[in-house]
Amino acid sequence: MAAPCGPRAHGISREHGLTTPDPAVSEVKARAMRSARRRVFAGTHAKFGAVSFCRFAEVGDFESIVTDMGLPSAEAQRYSRLGPQVIRV
């Protein structure tokens, strides 16, 4: 059984998903996502709206997104409409 996946990203945006600058790293993260039983992204509010070169996942691929209170509530709701539960702590 595959383990949960919690990849790191350089950026997360509603339009471009989760991105990283390195194509090789992006491929490894995409493979980990495909084999994961659960997918959770944790990142600071500074990651939101940032876009890098290579997408490895869509926002809707995640079960949950965990971030800090720096992400405005309205923006968290926009991300949650794409599928994941957004948890601000």
C-alpha positions as CSV (number, residue, x, y, z in Angstrom):
1,M,0.0,0.0,0.0
2,A,1.3,3.4,-0.9
3,A,2.1,5.9,1.8
4,P,0.7,9.5,2.0
5,C,2.3,12.0,-0.2
6,G,3.2,15.6,1.0
7,P,5.4,17.1,-1.7
8,R,7.1,20.4,-1.4
9,A,6.5,23.0,-4.1
10,H,8.0,26.3,-5.1
11,G,4.6,27.6,-5.8
12,I,0.9,26.8,-5.8
13,S,-1.7,28.6,-7.9
14,R,-5.3,27.9,-8.9
15,E,-4.5,28.3,-12.6
16,H,-1.1,26.5,-12.8
17,G,-1.3,24.0,-9.9
18,L,1.9,23.0,-7.9
19,T,5.1,23.9,-9.6
20,T,8.9,23.5,-9.2
21,P,11.7,24.9,-11.3
22,D,13.5,21.5,-12.1
23,P,11.9,19.2,-14.7
24,A,13.6,16.1,-13.2
25,V,12.3,16.9,-9.7
26,S,8.9,17.6,-11.2
27,E,8.8,14.1,-12.7
28,V,9.8,12.5,-9.4
29,K,7.1,14.4,-7.5
30,A,4.5,13.5,-10.2
31,R,5.3,9.8,-9.8
32,A,5.1,10.1,-6.0
33,M,1.7,11.7,-6.4
34,R,0.4,9.0,-8.7
35,S,1.3,6.2,-6.2
36,A,0.2,8.0,-3.0
37,R,-2.8,6.8,-1.0
38,R,-3.4,10.3,0.4
39,R,-2.2,13.6,-0.9
40,V,-1.6,16.6,1.4
41,F,0.2,19.9,0.6
42,A,1.6,22.0,3.4
43,G,3.1,25.4,2.7
44,T,3.2,28.9,3.9
45,H,0.9,31.6,2.5
46,A,3.9,32.9,0.5
47,K,3.7,29.9,-1.8
48,F,0.2,30.8,-3.0
49,G,0.0,32.6,-6.3
50,A,3.7,31.8,-7.1
51,V,4.4,29.9,-10.3
52,S,7.6,28.1,-11.3
53,F,8.6,26.3,-14.5
54,C,7.2,22.7,-14.2
55,R,3.8,21.6,-13.0
56,F,3.7,18.3,-11.2
57,A,0.1,18.4,-9.7
58,E,-3.2,20.2,-9.9
59,V,-4.7,21.7,-6.8
60,G,-7.6,19.3,-7.2
61,D,-5.3,16.3,-6.9
62,F,-5.0,17.0,-3.1
63,E,-7.2,15.9,-0.3
64,S,-6.0,18.7,2.0
65,I,-4.0,21.9,1.9
66,V,-2.5,23.1,5.1
67,T,-1.2,26.7,5.4
68,D,-0.9,29.6,7.8
69,M,-3.4,32.3,8.6
70,G,-1.5,34.6,6.2
71,L,-3.6,33.2,3.4
72,P,-6.8,35.3,3.4
73,S,-10.0,33.4,4.1
74,A,-11.5,34.3,0.7
75,E,-8.5,33.0,-1.1
76,A,-8.6,29.7,0.9
77,Q,-12.2,29.3,-0.2
78,R,-11.2,29.8,-3.8
79,Y,-8.7,26.9,-3.5
80,S,-11.2,24.7,-1.7
81,R,-13.7,25.1,-4.6
82,L,-11.1,23.1,-6.6
83,G,-11.5,20.1,-4.4
84,P,-9.2,20.0,-1.4
85,Q,-10.1,21.0,2.2
86,V,-8.0,24.1,3.0
87,I,-6.9,24.3,6.6
88,R,-5.4,27.5,8.0
89,V,-3.5,27.3,11.2
